[in-house]
Amino acid sequence: MTPSESVMKISHLYKSFGNNHVLIDFNFELYKGENVVVLGKSGSGKSVLIKCIIGLLKPDEGTIDVFDQCINDMDDTELDKIRAKVGFLFQSNALYDSMTVRENLEFPLRRHWIEVSQEEVNNMVMEALEDVGLAHTIDMMPIELSGGMRKRIALARTLILKPDIILYDEPTTGLDSITGSEIISLMIEIKKKYNTSSLIISHDMNCVRRASDRVVVLYDGTCYAAGTYAELQHHTDPKVKQFFEQEFKQ
């Protein structure tokens, strides 16, 4: 794949919590229409990175540019405009238990003050549900759904604003291998249909292998290594090899 339009650029990012230096001169660029997986051990800083990208945490140093706009010093209103273009699939799904599937999907439209008619809202909700193969669940409650179905509904809610970038936080965690594979296939289909760019936080090597165009290894707070799955699979550095050796043992 030949990189083209840059949609996100992270330059010289530092983030510490007291004496715990989590991100240390982290540099990264995401291009239009590619999936990049960030691979790292638990506690390596993957979640901190994603929170910095969506503006929940402020970097100590460095810049984060999304669509050529630096988000570092944006106020809440400016951040909301950017977030409308950046979908976020939470690891926990973060569905509202007291709302139906329909109401869960309508929520982002209300949250971002999108001016659309009720008919347009209905069409957007149905299209998002059809994208994940769950149109029949529209009036069900989250408690009535299986874990895999809740993940799909959370993804449908992410899709409803037609984001240009999707951030996936451990999308297959807590799912059995078959359901996890179905979610990975869905992620790949969404990229093909909408030409989205995705940053995927994962330690599931099946997800890394199947969903990634590129892989970034986050180690010691840095972008330690980057390349395709095949390139990193044959890397000679033990700090990189350990992730792929773990896959072969499974």
C-alpha positions as CSV (number, residue, x, y, z in Angstrom):
1,M,0.0,0.0,0.0
2,T,1.4,3.4,-0.9
3,P,0.7,6.1,1.7
4,S,-1.3,9.1,0.4
5,E,-3.2,11.7,2.3
6,S,-2.2,12.0,6.0
7,V,-5.2,12.2,8.4
8,M,-3.3,12.1,11.7
9,K,0.2,13.0,12.7
10,I,1.8,12.6,16.2
11,S,5.1,14.3,16.7
12,H,7.5,14.0,19.6
13,L,4.7,13.1,22.1
14,Y,5.6,12.9,25.8
15,K,3.2,11.9,28.6
16,S,4.2,11.1,32.2
17,F,2.3,10.6,35.5
18,G,4.8,11.6,38.2
19,N,7.9,9.5,37.7
20,N,6.1,7.1,35.4
21,H,7.1,8.1,31.9
22,V,4.5,6.4,29.6
23,L,5.1,8.0,26.2
24,I,8.6,9.2,25.3
25,D,9.2,11.0,22.0
26,F,6.4,8.9,20.3
27,N,6.1,9.7,16.6
28,F,3.4,8.3,14.2
29,E,1.4,9.0,11.1
30,L,-1.9,7.6,9.9
31,Y,-2.9,7.8,6.2
32,K,-6.2,7.8,4.5
33,G,-7.8,4.4,4.0
34,E,-5.3,2.3,6.1
35,N,-5.6,0.3,9.3
36,V,-2.7,0.6,11.7
37,V,-2.5,-1.7,14.8
38,V,-0.6,-0.5,17.8
39,L,0.8,-3.5,19.5
40,G,2.2,-3.4,23.0
41,K,2.2,-5.1,26.4
42,S,-0.3,-4.3,29.1
43,G,0.7,-1.0,30.7
44,S,2.9,0.0,27.8
45,G,0.9,3.2,27.1
46,K,-1.6,2.1,24.4
47,S,-4.7,3.5,26.3
48,V,-2.8,6.7,27.2
49,L,-2.0,7.2,23.5
50,I,-5.6,6.8,22.4
51,K,-6.8,9.1,25.2
52,C,-4.4,11.8,24.1
53,I,-5.6,11.5,20.5
54,I,-9.3,12.1,21.5
55,G,-8.4,14.9,23.9
56,L,-9.2,13.2,27.2
57,L,-5.5,13.6,28.2
58,K,-3.2,16.5,27.5
59,P,0.3,15.7,26.4
60,D,3.2,17.1,28.4
61,E,5.1,17.8,25.1
62,G,4.6,17.2,21.4
63,T,1.7,17.7,19.0
64,I,-1.2,15.7,17.7
65,D,-2.6,16.9,14.3
66,V,-5.9,15.5,13.1
67,F,-6.9,16.5,9.6
68,D,-4.1,19.1,9.7
69,Q,-5.5,20.7,12.9
70,C,-3.5,20.6,16.1
71,I,-5.8,19.4,18.9
72,N,-3.5,20.2,21.8
73,D,-5.0,23.6,22.7
74,M,-8.5,23.1,21.4
75,D,-11.4,24.0,23.6
76,D,-14.4,21.6,24.1
77,T,-16.4,23.0,21.2
78,E,-13.5,22.7,18.8
79,L,-12.7,19.2,20.1
80,D,-16.3,18.1,19.6
81,K,-16.1,19.1,15.9
82,I,-13.1,16.9,15.5
83,R,-14.7,14.1,17.5
84,A,-17.6,14.1,15.1
85,K,-15.2,12.9,12.4
86,V,-13.4,10.4,14.7
87,G,-15.3,7.4,15.8
88,F,-14.3,5.5,19.0
89,L,-15.2,1.9,19.7
90,F,-14.8,1.4,23.5
91,Q,-13.4,-1.8,24.8
92,S,-16.4,-2.0,27.2
93,N,-18.8,-1.0,24.3
94,A,-20.2,1.7,26.6
95,L,-23.8,1.2,25.6
96,Y,-26.5,2.8,27.7
97,D,-28.4,0.0,29.4
98,S,-31.5,2.1,29.9
99,M,-31.8,2.9,26.2
100,T,-33.0,0.7,23.3
101,V,-30.6,0.0,20.4
102,R,-32.3,2.7,18.4
103,E,-31.9,5.3,21.2
104,N,-28.2,4.3,21.7
105,L,-27.6,4.9,18.0
106,E,-29.5,8.2,18.0
107,F,-27.5,9.5,20.9
108,P,-24.4,10.7,18.9
109,L,-26.6,12.6,16.6
110,R,-28.1,14.5,19.5
111,R,-24.7,14.9,21.2
112,H,-23.1,16.5,18.2
113,W,-26.2,18.7,17.4
114,I,-26.5,17.3,13.9
115,E,-29.4,19.0,12.1
116,V,-31.4,16.2,10.5
117,S,-35.0,15.3,10.3
118,Q,-36.5,12.4,12.2
119,E,-36.8,10.5,8.9
120,E,-33.1,11.1,8.2
121,V,-32.3,9.9,11.7
122,N,-34.4,6.7,11.1
123,N,-32.6,6.1,7.8
124,M,-29.1,6.6,9.4
125,V,-29.9,4.3,12.3
126,M,-31.2,1.6,10.0
127,E,-28.1,1.9,7.6
128,A,-25.7,1.6,10.5
129,L,-27.5,-1.5,11.8
130,E,-27.6,-3.1,8.4
131,D,-23.8,-2.5,8.2
132,V,-23.3,-4.7,11.2
133,G,-26.1,-7.2,10.3
134,L,-28.4,-6.4,13.2
135,A,-31.3,-4.4,11.8
136,H,-33.7,-6.7,13.7
137,T,-32.4,-5.6,17.1
138,I,-33.5,-2.0,16.6
139,D,-36.1,-2.0,19.5
140,M,-34.2,-4.4,21.8
141,M,-32.4,-3.5,25.0
142,P,-28.6,-4.1,25.4
143,I,-29.3,-6.7,28.1
144,E,-31.1,-8.8,25.5
145,L,-28.1,-9.0,23.3
146,S,-25.1,-11.4,23.4
147,G,-21.6,-10.0,23.9
148,G,-20.8,-10.2,20.2
149,M,-24.1,-8.4,19.3
150,R,-23.4,-5.6,21.8
151,K,-20.0,-5.1,20.2
152,R,-21.6,-4.9,16.8
153,I,-24.2,-2.4,18.1
154,A,-21.4,-0.3,19.6
155,L,-19.7,-0.4,16.2
156,A,-22.9,0.7,14.5
157,R,-23.1,3.6,16.9
158,T,-19.6,4.5,16.0
159,L,-20.5,4.4,12.3
160,I,-23.6,6.5,12.4
161,L,-21.7,9.8,12.0
162,K,-19.7,8.4,9.0
163,P,-16.4,9.0,10.7
164,D,-13.2,9.4,8.6
165,I,-11.1,7.8,11.4
166,I,-12.1,5.0,13.7
167,L,-10.2,4.3,16.9
168,Y,-10.7,0.7,18.1
169,D,-9.8,-0.1,21.7
170,E,-9.2,-3.8,22.0
171,P,-12.1,-4.7,19.8
172,T,-12.0,-8.5,20.3
173,T,-11.3,-8.6,24.1
174,G,-13.8,-10.7,26.0
175,L,-15.1,-12.4,22.9
176,D,-14.7,-16.1,21.9
177,S,-12.5,-16.8,19.0
178,I,-15.3,-17.2,16.5
179,T,-17.1,-14.0,17.5
180,G,-13.8,-12.2,17.6
181,S,-13.1,-13.3,14.0
182,E,-16.5,-12.0,13.0
183,I,-15.7,-8.6,14.4
184,I,-12.4,-8.5,12.6
185,S,-14.1,-9.4,9.3
186,L,-16.6,-6.6,10.0
187,M,-13.8,-4.1,10.6
188,I,-12.2,-5.1,7.3
189,E,-15.6,-4.7,5.5
190,I,-16.2,-1.3,7.0
191,K,-12.8,-0.1,5.8
192,K,-13.5,-1.3,2.3
193,K,-17.0,0.2,2.2
194,Y,-16.2,3.7,3.7
195,N,-12.4,4.0,3.0
196,T,-11.9,4.8,6.7
197,S,-8.6,5.1,8.4
198,S,-8.3,3.1,11.6
199,L,-6.0,3.0,14.6
200,I,-6.5,-0.3,16.4
201,I,-5.2,-1.0,19.9
202,S,-4.9,-4.8,20.2
203,H,-2.9,-7.6,21.6
204,D,-5.0,-10.2,19.7
205,M,-2.5,-11.4,17.1
206,N,-5.2,-12.8,14.9
207,C,-6.6,-9.2,14.8
208,V,-3.1,-7.8,14.2
209,R,-2.5,-10.2,11.3
210,R,-5.8,-9.9,9.6
211,A,-6.9,-6.3,10.1
212,S,-3.6,-4.4,9.8
213,D,-2.0,-2.7,6.8
214,R,0.8,-1.6,9.2
215,V,1.8,-2.5,12.7
216,V,3.4,-0.2,15.2
217,V,5.2,-1.7,18.3
218,L,4.9,0.5,21.3
219,Y,7.8,-0.3,23.6
220,D,9.5,1.8,26.3
221,G,7.2,4.7,25.4
222,T,8.4,4.9,21.8
223,C,7.3,3.9,18.4
224,Y,9.9,1.1,18.7
225,A,9.3,-0.6,15.3
226,A,6.9,-0.2,12.4
227,G,6.1,-2.2,9.3
228,T,3.7,-4.7,7.8
229,Y,2.8,-7.8,9.8
230,A,5.0,-9.9,7.5
231,E,8.0,-7.6,8.0
232,L,7.7,-7.6,11.8
233,Q,7.0,-11.3,12.0
234,H,10.6,-11.8,10.7
235,H,12.2,-9.1,12.8
236,T,15.4,-10.1,14.5
237,D,15.0,-7.8,17.6
238,P,13.9,-9.8,20.6
239,K,11.7,-6.9,21.8
240,V,9.7,-7.3,18.6
241,K,9.9,-11.0,18.1
242,Q,8.3,-11.7,21.5
243,F,4.9,-10.7,20.3
244,F,5.0,-13.1,17.3
245,E,6.5,-15.9,19.2
246,Q,3.6,-15.7,21.6
247,E,1.2,-16.2,18.7
248,F,2.9,-19.4,17.6
249,K,2.7,-20.8,21.1
250,Q,-1.1,-20.3,21.2
